[in-house]
Amino acid sequence: RKSNRRKMTQTELAAKLQILGVECDRLAICRIETGLRSVSDIELVALSKALGVSINWLLFGRDDAQQ
């Protein structure tokens, strides 16, 4: 299944995270996307790098920190 605006599959994202030293399989990513699993700070940093977006974008849906 394709996910996010970058057209990356969950499996592709899991592989990128593994390269960054974070173990997060496709099922874990699915659970994160659906809100059934929380994300650690280390995972948040790795997701930001793997997706090429800022941490603020992941947290707030935009690049500035204000809500």
HTML snippet that shows the backbone in 3Dmol.js (N, CA, C, O; Angstrom):
<script src="https://3Dmol.org/build/3Dmol-min.js"></script>
<div id="view" style="width:600px;height:400px;position:relative"></div>
<script>
const pdb = `
ATOM      1  N   ARG A   1       0.838  -1.183   0.000  1.00  0.00           N
ATOM      2  CA  ARG A   1       0.000   0.000   0.000  1.00  0.00           C
ATOM      3  C   ARG A   1       0.876   1.237   0.000  1.00  0.00           C
ATOM      4  O   ARG A   1       1.820   1.334   0.785  1.00  0.00           O
ATOM      5  N   LYS A   2       0.574   2.173  -0.866  1.00  0.00           N
ATOM      6  CA  LYS A   2       1.321   3.435  -0.918  1.00  0.00           C
ATOM      7  C   LYS A   2       0.854   4.337   0.218  1.00  0.00           C
ATOM      8  O   LYS A   2      -0.334   4.389   0.534  1.00  0.00           O
ATOM      9  N   SER A   3       1.800   5.047   0.828  1.00  0.00           N
ATOM     10  CA  SER A   3       1.447   5.936   1.923  1.00  0.00           C
ATOM     11  C   SER A   3       2.196   7.251   1.790  1.00  0.00           C
ATOM     12  O   SER A   3       3.237   7.315   1.136  1.00  0.00           O
ATOM     13  N   ASN A   4       1.687   8.265   2.389  1.00  0.00           N
ATOM     14  CA  ASN A   4       2.211   9.621   2.467  1.00  0.00           C
ATOM     15  C   ASN A   4       2.334  10.279   1.109  1.00  0.00           C
ATOM     16  O   ASN A   4       2.184   9.633   0.071  1.00  0.00           O
ATOM     17  N   ARG A   5       2.607  11.557   1.129  1.00  0.00           N
ATOM     18  CA  ARG A   5       2.661  12.331  -0.104  1.00  0.00           C
ATOM     19  C   ARG A   5       3.892  12.028  -0.944  1.00  0.00           C
ATOM     20  O   ARG A   5       3.977  12.476  -2.087  1.00  0.00           O
ATOM     21  N   ARG A   6       4.833  11.290  -0.414  1.00  0.00           N
ATOM     22  CA  ARG A   6       6.051  10.950  -1.136  1.00  0.00           C
ATOM     23  C   ARG A   6       5.888   9.675  -1.964  1.00  0.00           C
ATOM     24  O   ARG A   6       6.838   9.253  -2.623  1.00  0.00           O
ATOM     25  N   LYS A   7       4.720   9.060  -1.944  1.00  0.00           N
ATOM     26  CA  LYS A   7       4.432   7.844  -2.714  1.00  0.00           C
ATOM     27  C   LYS A   7       5.412   6.711  -2.376  1.00  0.00           C
ATOM     28  O   LYS A   7       5.932   6.038  -3.266  1.00  0.00           O
ATOM     29  N   MET A   8       5.645   6.520  -1.099  1.00  0.00           N
ATOM     30  CA  MET A   8       6.534   5.479  -0.610  1.00  0.00           C
ATOM     31  C   MET A   8       5.690   4.400   0.054  1.00  0.00           C
ATOM     32  O   MET A   8       4.776   4.712   0.818  1.00  0.00           O
ATOM     33  N   THR A   9       5.981   3.144  -0.226  1.00  0.00           N
ATOM     34  CA  THR A   9       5.240   2.082   0.440  1.00  0.00           C
ATOM     35  C   THR A   9       5.710   1.953   1.882  1.00  0.00           C
ATOM     36  O   THR A   9       6.784   2.433   2.245  1.00  0.00           O
ATOM     37  N   GLN A  10       4.906   1.312   2.681  1.00  0.00           N
ATOM     38  CA  GLN A  10       5.288   1.062   4.074  1.00  0.00           C
ATOM     39  C   GLN A  10       6.539   0.201   4.133  1.00  0.00           C
ATOM     40  O   GLN A  10       7.385   0.395   5.006  1.00  0.00           O
ATOM     41  N   THR A  11       6.664  -0.747   3.215  1.00  0.00           N
ATOM     42  CA  THR A  11       7.848  -1.614   3.167  1.00  0.00           C
ATOM     43  C   THR A  11       9.094  -0.803   2.824  1.00  0.00           C
ATOM     44  O   THR A  11      10.154  -1.016   3.410  1.00  0.00           O
ATOM     45  N   GLU A  12       8.969   0.132   1.871  1.00  0.00           N
ATOM     46  CA  GLU A  12      10.098   0.997   1.511  1.00  0.00           C
ATOM     47  C   GLU A  12      10.501   1.885   2.685  1.00  0.00           C
ATOM     48  O   GLU A  12      11.688   2.086   2.942  1.00  0.00           O
ATOM     49  N   LEU A  13       9.515   2.408   3.387  1.00  0.00           N
ATOM     50  CA  LEU A  13       9.799   3.236   4.558  1.00  0.00           C
ATOM     51  C   LEU A  13      10.478   2.415   5.641  1.00  0.00           C
ATOM     52  O   LEU A  13      11.435   2.882   6.258  1.00  0.00           O
ATOM     53  N   ALA A  14      10.005   1.214   5.879  1.00  0.00           N
ATOM     54  CA  ALA A  14      10.624   0.338   6.877  1.00  0.00           C
ATOM     55  C   ALA A  14      12.085   0.068   6.533  1.00  0.00           C
ATOM     56  O   ALA A  14      12.934   0.034   7.424  1.00  0.00           O
ATOM     57  N   ALA A  15      12.387  -0.124   5.244  1.00  0.00           N
ATOM     58  CA  ALA A  15      13.765  -0.360   4.812  1.00  0.00           C
ATOM     59  C   ALA A  15      14.633   0.870   5.062  1.00  0.00           C
ATOM     60  O   ALA A  15      15.771   0.743   5.513  1.00  0.00           O
ATOM     61  N   LYS A  16      14.105   2.056   4.772  1.00  0.00           N
ATOM     62  CA  LYS A  16      14.854   3.292   5.023  1.00  0.00           C
ATOM     63  C   LYS A  16      15.130   3.469   6.514  1.00  0.00           C
ATOM     64  O   LYS A  16      16.225   3.872   6.908  1.00  0.00           O
ATOM     65  N   LEU A  17      14.132   3.166   7.333  1.00  0.00           N
ATOM     66  CA  LEU A  17      14.322   3.275   8.784  1.00  0.00           C
ATOM     67  C   LEU A  17      15.383   2.306   9.267  1.00  0.00           C
ATOM     68  O   LEU A  17      16.186   2.646  10.136  1.00  0.00           O
ATOM     69  N   GLN A  18      15.395   1.100   8.710  1.00  0.00           N
ATOM     70  CA  GLN A  18      16.396   0.106   9.103  1.00  0.00           C
ATOM     71  C   GLN A  18      17.802   0.602   8.773  1.00  0.00           C
ATOM     72  O   GLN A  18      18.727   0.418   9.565  1.00  0.00           O
ATOM     73  N   ILE A  19      17.967   1.229   7.609  1.00  0.00           N
ATOM     74  CA  ILE A  19      19.263   1.796   7.242  1.00  0.00           C
ATOM     75  C   ILE A  19      19.689   2.855   8.252  1.00  0.00           C
ATOM     76  O   ILE A  19      20.878   3.007   8.533  1.00  0.00           O
ATOM     77  N   LEU A  20      18.723   3.584   8.796  1.00  0.00           N
ATOM     78  CA  LEU A  20      19.002   4.615   9.800  1.00  0.00           C
ATOM     79  C   LEU A  20      19.161   4.038  11.206  1.00  0.00           C
ATOM     80  O   LEU A  20      19.382   4.783  12.160  1.00  0.00           O
ATOM     81  N   GLY A  21      19.049   2.715  11.339  1.00  0.00           N
ATOM     82  CA  GLY A  21      19.257   2.059  12.630  1.00  0.00           C
ATOM     83  C   GLY A  21      18.019   1.915  13.481  1.00  0.00           C
ATOM     84  O   GLY A  21      18.117   1.649  14.679  1.00  0.00           O
ATOM     85  N   VAL A  22      16.847   2.086  12.879  1.00  0.00           N
ATOM     86  CA  VAL A  22      15.589   1.977  13.625  1.00  0.00           C
ATOM     87  C   VAL A  22      14.801   0.789  13.092  1.00  0.00           C
ATOM     88  O   VAL A  22      14.469   0.737  11.907  1.00  0.00           O
ATOM     89  N   GLU A  23      14.505  -0.156  13.962  1.00  0.00           N
ATOM     90  CA  GLU A  23      13.717  -1.325  13.584  1.00  0.00           C
ATOM     91  C   GLU A  23      12.233  -0.987  13.687  1.00  0.00           C
ATOM     92  O   GLU A  23      11.701  -0.806  14.781  1.00  0.00           O
ATOM     93  N   CYS A  24      11.589  -0.908  12.559  1.00  0.00           N
ATOM     94  CA  CYS A  24      10.168  -0.579  12.510  1.00  0.00           C
ATOM     95  C   CYS A  24       9.620  -1.264  11.258  1.00  0.00           C
ATOM     96  O   CYS A  24       9.842  -0.787  10.145  1.00  0.00           O
ATOM     97  N   ASP A  25       8.919  -2.360  11.430  1.00  0.00           N
ATOM     98  CA  ASP A  25       8.441  -3.121  10.273  1.00  0.00           C
ATOM     99  C   ASP A  25       7.174  -2.512   9.674  1.00  0.00           C
ATOM    100  O   ASP A  25       6.620  -1.550  10.205  1.00  0.00           O
ATOM    101  N   ARG A  26       6.729  -3.088   8.564  1.00  0.00           N
ATOM    102  CA  ARG A  26       5.568  -2.570   7.841  1.00  0.00           C
ATOM    103  C   ARG A  26       4.331  -2.508   8.723  1.00  0.00           C
ATOM    104  O   ARG A  26       3.575  -1.539   8.663  1.00  0.00           O
ATOM    105  N   LEU A  27       4.117  -3.534   9.542  1.00  0.00           N
ATOM    106  CA  LEU A  27       2.953  -3.551  10.427  1.00  0.00           C
ATOM    107  C   LEU A  27       3.020  -2.422  11.457  1.00  0.00           C
ATOM    108  O   LEU A  27       2.004  -1.794  11.754  1.00  0.00           O
ATOM    109  N   ALA A  28       4.198  -2.163  11.995  1.00  0.00           N
ATOM    110  CA  ALA A  28       4.357  -1.058  12.954  1.00  0.00           C
ATOM    111  C   ALA A  28       4.055   0.272  12.287  1.00  0.00           C
ATOM    112  O   ALA A  28       3.418   1.137  12.889  1.00  0.00           O
ATOM    113  N   ILE A  29       4.506   0.446  11.051  1.00  0.00           N
ATOM    114  CA  ILE A  29       4.231   1.683  10.323  1.00  0.00           C
ATOM    115  C   ILE A  29       2.737   1.830  10.078  1.00  0.00           C
ATOM    116  O   ILE A  29       2.192   2.926  10.207  1.00  0.00           O
ATOM    117  N   CYS A  30       2.073   0.740   9.727  1.00  0.00           N
ATOM    118  CA  CYS A  30       0.621   0.760   9.535  1.00  0.00           C
ATOM    119  C   CYS A  30      -0.068   1.196  10.822  1.00  0.00           C
ATOM    120  O   CYS A  30      -0.997   2.004  10.785  1.00  0.00           O
ATOM    121  N   ARG A  31       0.372   0.677  11.943  1.00  0.00           N
ATOM    122  CA  ARG A  31      -0.234   1.034  13.232  1.00  0.00           C
ATOM    123  C   ARG A  31       0.026   2.496  13.599  1.00  0.00           C
ATOM    124  O   ARG A  31      -0.830   3.156  14.189  1.00  0.00           O
ATOM    125  N   ILE A  32       1.211   2.995  13.246  1.00  0.00           N
ATOM    126  CA  ILE A  32       1.508   4.413  13.482  1.00  0.00           C
ATOM    127  C   ILE A  32       0.571   5.277  12.652  1.00  0.00           C
ATOM    128  O   ILE A  32      -0.001   6.244  13.154  1.00  0.00           O
ATOM    129  N   GLU A  33       0.415   4.922  11.369  1.00  0.00           N
ATOM    130  CA  GLU A  33      -0.445   5.701  10.468  1.00  0.00           C
ATOM    131  C   GLU A  33      -1.895   5.738  10.931  1.00  0.00           C
ATOM    132  O   GLU A  33      -2.585   6.737  10.733  1.00  0.00           O
ATOM    133  N   THR A  34      -2.356   4.660  11.542  1.00  0.00           N
ATOM    134  CA  THR A  34      -3.748   4.592  11.983  1.00  0.00           C
ATOM    135  C   THR A  34      -3.939   5.039  13.430  1.00  0.00           C
ATOM    136  O   THR A  34      -5.058   5.016  13.942  1.00  0.00           O
ATOM    137  N   GLY A  35      -2.863   5.444  14.088  1.00  0.00           N
ATOM    138  CA  GLY A  35      -2.957   5.944  15.450  1.00  0.00           C
ATOM    139  C   GLY A  35      -3.032   4.868  16.514  1.00  0.00           C
ATOM    140  O   GLY A  35      -3.365   5.153  17.664  1.00  0.00           O
ATOM    141  N   LEU A  36      -2.727   3.634  16.144  1.00  0.00           N
ATOM    142  CA  LEU A  36      -2.779   2.533  17.105  1.00  0.00           C
ATOM    143  C   LEU A  36      -1.448   2.297  17.815  1.00  0.00           C
ATOM    144  O   LEU A  36      -1.358   1.464  18.716  1.00  0.00           O
ATOM    145  N   ARG A  37      -0.418   3.033  17.405  1.00  0.00           N
ATOM    146  CA  ARG A  37       0.908   2.887  18.005  1.00  0.00           C
ATOM    147  C   ARG A  37       1.545   4.256  18.127  1.00  0.00           C
ATOM    148  O   ARG A  37       1.462   5.078  17.215  1.00  0.00           O
ATOM    149  N   SER A  38       2.175   4.489  19.250  1.00  0.00           N
ATOM    150  CA  SER A  38       2.877   5.765  19.431  1.00  0.00           C
ATOM    151  C   SER A  38       4.280   5.671  18.819  1.00  0.00           C
ATOM    152  O   SER A  38       4.741   4.591  18.449  1.00  0.00           O
ATOM    153  N   VAL A  39       4.935   6.811  18.724  1.00  0.00           N
ATOM    154  CA  VAL A  39       6.255   6.898  18.106  1.00  0.00           C
ATOM    155  C   VAL A  39       7.231   7.437  19.139  1.00  0.00           C
ATOM    156  O   VAL A  39       6.950   8.430  19.809  1.00  0.00           O
ATOM    157  N   SER A  40       8.372   6.785  19.265  1.00  0.00           N
ATOM    158  CA  SER A  40       9.396   7.272  20.201  1.00  0.00           C
ATOM    159  C   SER A  40      10.129   8.461  19.582  1.00  0.00           C
ATOM    160  O   SER A  40      10.009   8.729  18.387  1.00  0.00           O
ATOM    161  N   ASP A  41      10.880   9.159  20.411  1.00  0.00           N
ATOM    162  CA  ASP A  41      11.632  10.310  19.909  1.00  0.00           C
ATOM    163  C   ASP A  41      12.659   9.894  18.864  1.00  0.00           C
ATOM    164  O   ASP A  41      12.853  10.603  17.876  1.00  0.00           O
ATOM    165  N   ILE A  42      13.306   8.782  19.061  1.00  0.00           N
ATOM    166  CA  ILE A  42      14.301   8.282  18.102  1.00  0.00           C
ATOM    167  C   ILE A  42      13.620   7.928  16.779  1.00  0.00           C
ATOM    168  O   ILE A  42      14.145   8.223  15.705  1.00  0.00           O
ATOM    169  N   GLU A  43      12.460   7.301  16.863  1.00  0.00           N
ATOM    170  CA  GLU A  43      11.707   6.971  15.650  1.00  0.00           C
ATOM    171  C   GLU A  43      11.251   8.229  14.924  1.00  0.00           C
ATOM    172  O   GLU A  43      11.255   8.270  13.693  1.00  0.00           O
ATOM    173  N   LEU A  44      10.858   9.252  15.672  1.00  0.00           N
ATOM    174  CA  LEU A  44      10.412  10.505  15.080  1.00  0.00           C
ATOM    175  C   LEU A  44      11.529  11.157  14.264  1.00  0.00           C
ATOM    176  O   LEU A  44      11.299  11.626  13.149  1.00  0.00           O
ATOM    177  N   VAL A  45      12.722  11.182  14.820  1.00  0.00           N
ATOM    178  CA  VAL A  45      13.871  11.748  14.103  1.00  0.00           C
ATOM    179  C   VAL A  45      14.154  10.935  12.842  1.00  0.00           C
ATOM    180  O   VAL A  45      14.377  11.507  11.774  1.00  0.00           O
ATOM    181  N   ALA A  46      14.147   9.613  12.956  1.00  0.00           N
ATOM    182  CA  ALA A  46      14.410   8.753  11.803  1.00  0.00           C
ATOM    183  C   ALA A  46      13.323   8.889  10.742  1.00  0.00           C
ATOM    184  O   ALA A  46      13.630   8.920   9.550  1.00  0.00           O
ATOM    185  N   LEU A  47      12.061   8.970  11.151  1.00  0.00           N
ATOM    186  CA  LEU A  47      10.969   9.161  10.192  1.00  0.00           C
ATOM    187  C   LEU A  47      11.136  10.483   9.449  1.00  0.00           C
ATOM    188  O   LEU A  47      10.909  10.552   8.241  1.00  0.00           O
ATOM    189  N   SER A  48      11.527  11.516  10.158  1.00  0.00           N
ATOM    190  CA  SER A  48      11.756  12.818   9.532  1.00  0.00           C
ATOM    191  C   SER A  48      12.827  12.710   8.451  1.00  0.00           C
ATOM    192  O   SER A  48      12.650  13.220   7.345  1.00  0.00           O
ATOM    193  N   LYS A  49      13.920  12.056   8.764  1.00  0.00           N
ATOM    194  CA  LYS A  49      15.004  11.889   7.793  1.00  0.00           C
ATOM    195  C   LYS A  49      14.571  11.007   6.625  1.00  0.00           C
ATOM    196  O   LYS A  49      14.827  11.340   5.468  1.00  0.00           O
ATOM    197  N   ALA A  50      13.926   9.900   6.919  1.00  0.00           N
ATOM    198  CA  ALA A  50      13.530   8.958   5.874  1.00  0.00           C
ATOM    199  C   ALA A  50      12.511   9.555   4.912  1.00  0.00           C
ATOM    200  O   ALA A  50      12.534   9.267   3.715  1.00  0.00           O
ATOM    201  N   LEU A  51      11.620  10.386   5.437  1.00  0.00           N
ATOM    202  CA  LEU A  51      10.577  10.986   4.611  1.00  0.00           C
ATOM    203  C   LEU A  51      10.992  12.324   4.003  1.00  0.00           C
ATOM    204  O   LEU A  51      10.325  12.832   3.102  1.00  0.00           O
ATOM    205  N   GLY A  52      12.090  12.890   4.493  1.00  0.00           N
ATOM    206  CA  GLY A  52      12.557  14.175   3.969  1.00  0.00           C
ATOM    207  C   GLY A  52      11.674  15.336   4.366  1.00  0.00           C
ATOM    208  O   GLY A  52      11.497  16.285   3.601  1.00  0.00           O
ATOM    209  N   VAL A  53      11.114  15.260   5.577  1.00  0.00           N
ATOM    210  CA  VAL A  53      10.268  16.339   6.095  1.00  0.00           C
ATOM    211  C   VAL A  53      10.765  16.718   7.485  1.00  0.00           C
ATOM    212  O   VAL A  53      11.519  15.972   8.109  1.00  0.00           O
ATOM    213  N   SER A  54      10.338  17.878   7.961  1.00  0.00           N
ATOM    214  CA  SER A  54      10.754  18.311   9.295  1.00  0.00           C
ATOM    215  C   SER A  54       9.964  17.572  10.374  1.00  0.00           C
ATOM    216  O   SER A  54       8.885  17.034  10.124  1.00  0.00           O
ATOM    217  N   ILE A  55      10.523  17.563  11.551  1.00  0.00           N
ATOM    218  CA  ILE A  55       9.820  16.983  12.700  1.00  0.00           C
ATOM    219  C   ILE A  55       8.548  17.783  12.966  1.00  0.00           C
ATOM    220  O   ILE A  55       7.516  17.203  13.303  1.00  0.00           O
ATOM    221  N   ASN A  56       8.609  19.098  12.821  1.00  0.00           N
ATOM    222  CA  ASN A  56       7.411  19.923  13.012  1.00  0.00           C
ATOM    223  C   ASN A  56       6.317  19.533  12.031  1.00  0.00           C
ATOM    224  O   ASN A  56       5.139  19.525  12.390  1.00  0.00           O
ATOM    225  N   TRP A  57       6.691  19.211  10.797  1.00  0.00           N
ATOM    226  CA  TRP A  57       5.683  18.797   9.817  1.00  0.00           C
ATOM    227  C   TRP A  57       5.027  17.491  10.267  1.00  0.00           C
ATOM    228  O   TRP A  57       3.813  17.328  10.149  1.00  0.00           O
ATOM    229  N   LEU A  58       5.838  16.562  10.785  1.00  0.00           N
ATOM    230  CA  LEU A  58       5.277  15.300  11.270  1.00  0.00           C
ATOM    231  C   LEU A  58       4.346  15.519  12.457  1.00  0.00           C
ATOM    232  O   LEU A  58       3.302  14.875  12.558  1.00  0.00           O
ATOM    233  N   LEU A  59       4.717  16.415  13.344  1.00  0.00           N
ATOM    234  CA  LEU A  59       3.925  16.643  14.552  1.00  0.00           C
ATOM    235  C   LEU A  59       2.718  17.541  14.331  1.00  0.00           C
ATOM    236  O   LEU A  59       1.646  17.299  14.886  1.00  0.00           O
ATOM    237  N   PHE A  60       2.896  18.578  13.518  1.00  0.00           N
ATOM    238  CA  PHE A  60       1.853  19.608  13.409  1.00  0.00           C
ATOM    239  C   PHE A  60       1.258  19.769  12.016  1.00  0.00           C
ATOM    240  O   PHE A  60       0.290  20.508  11.834  1.00  0.00           O
ATOM    241  N   GLY A  61       1.833  19.083  11.032  1.00  0.00           N
ATOM    242  CA  GLY A  61       1.339  19.198   9.672  1.00  0.00           C
ATOM    243  C   GLY A  61       1.814  20.438   8.944  1.00  0.00           C
ATOM    244  O   GLY A  61       1.305  20.770   7.873  1.00  0.00           O
ATOM    245  N   ARG A  62       2.789  21.123   9.519  1.00  0.00           N
ATOM    246  CA  ARG A  62       3.410  22.275   8.876  1.00  0.00           C
ATOM    247  C   ARG A  62       4.794  22.476   9.451  1.00  0.00           C
ATOM    248  O   ARG A  62       5.134  21.879  10.472  1.00  0.00           O
ATOM    249  N   ASP A  63       5.603  23.314   8.807  1.00  0.00           N
ATOM    250  CA  ASP A  63       7.000  23.437   9.203  1.00  0.00           C
ATOM    251  C   ASP A  63       7.272  24.387  10.357  1.00  0.00           C
ATOM    252  O   ASP A  63       8.336  24.313  10.972  1.00  0.00           O
ATOM    253  N   ASP A  64       6.342  25.270  10.666  1.00  0.00           N
ATOM    254  CA  ASP A  64       6.576  26.107  11.830  1.00  0.00           C
ATOM    255  C   ASP A  64       6.031  25.426  13.071  1.00  0.00           C
ATOM    256  O   ASP A  64       5.174  24.549  12.963  1.00  0.00           O
ATOM    257  N   ALA A  65       6.501  25.802  14.229  1.00  0.00           N
ATOM    258  CA  ALA A  65       6.148  25.113  15.473  1.00  0.00           C
ATOM    259  C   ALA A  65       4.819  25.565  16.061  1.00  0.00           C
ATOM    260  O   ALA A  65       4.311  24.935  16.989  1.00  0.00           O
ATOM    261  N   GLN A  66       4.249  26.642  15.540  1.00  0.00           N
ATOM    262  CA  GLN A  66       2.997  27.136  16.107  1.00  0.00           C
ATOM    263  C   GLN A  66       1.819  26.311  15.609  1.00  0.00           C
ATOM    264  O   GLN A  66       1.800  25.854  14.466  1.00  0.00           O
ATOM    265  N   GLN A  67       0.842  26.130  16.481  1.00  0.00           N
ATOM    266  CA  GLN A  67      -0.357  25.365  16.104  1.00  0.00           C
ATOM    267  C   GLN A  67      -1.493  26.275  15.772  1.00  0.00           C
ATOM    268  O   GLN A  67      -2.581  25.807  15.434  1.00  0.00           O
TER     269      GLN A  67
END
`;
const viewer = $3Dmol.createViewer("view");
viewer.addModel(pdb, "pdb");
viewer.setStyle({}, {cartoon: {color: "spectrum"}});
viewer.zoomTo();
viewer.render();
</script>
